[in-house]
């Protein structure tokens, strides 16, 4: 009788142990679930809305951005990035007409054909996070209170970003936090989601260009004039003609651009120096051109446009950093165009590699005129 009691007790203890472990998932089961979530996002009803704060730990002080992300299957996106300290917003929009970059501070937008963001994942896009977890067979898995935590390889536009930790809610796998680190384990970019839901009221109209433009600014747009490489031309204040670099006024380094200062890049490739700084005379948008020579030859044009322009140009979207999308155009001679803090920039070169272009561009972000 006593032996039967011990057997029953052992069975009860075994069942208790099994039942206690029923609610606990391992890495394989979570990854399997995430694969199903990814498939559901591709379905006809796939959608999500998220909002949070992105902090970039570069430069002298951290920069915070309010991030809002909308997604609707099959490929509609709306991303809003706002720097509250400088009251600057950039909106990236993808719909049936293409990809748009809207810059309210410049009353301007660019439209171009691109498969973004399929070829350029971003830390605030849920699909990018899922792909990073699912594709890394060396992923590390842990639990943290109400979250599953994955430590996986980072796959972003910067080669200096090596690893990332992703926190997903245990109950529904929504993202809660992301930390992207460099080779020395320093957190470079961090995103904390305040809200995230799969139950959205988004419609196709939520991604309509005209509706978003109207919400951004009531002023109507005009088409920008571009050359054969898709580069907006500089208009003089007299007549309807255009001009290139001829007739530009040379300005000493450190000179001013009307009531604005000239912004110089902090990064210059080895073997390259600034040869000339030329101001466009009587330019309404305070345009100036910086000329660089040496191992690479390139020019940087910066201006402060006052009129909205909507341009359709053949090119591709490239991320300069985690907050700014640039437009890359041209073939033999390439031009990278982007806007930041009310200034429009264009780097043009026949031999400067795109990665070097991006480094130069990134070094001008947040700089004040000299």
ABEGO torsion letter per residue (X at the ends): XAAAAAAAAAAAAAAAAAAAAAABBBAAAAAAAAAAAAAAAABAABBBBBBBBBBBBBEABBBBBBBBBBBBOAABBBBBBBBAAAGBBBBBBBBAAEBBBBBAAAGBBBBBBBAOAAABBBAABAAAAAAAAAABAABBBBBBEABBBBBBBBBBABAABABBBBBBBAAAGBBABBBBBBAAGBBABBBBBABBBABBABBAAAABAAAAAAAABABBBBBBBBBAAGBBBBBBABEABBBBABGBBBBBBGBBBEABBBBBBABBBBGBBBABBBBBBGBAAGBBBBBBBEABBBBBBBBBBABBBBBBBBBBBBBABAABBBBBBEBABBBBBBBBGGBBBBBBBAABBAAAAAAAAAAABGBBBX
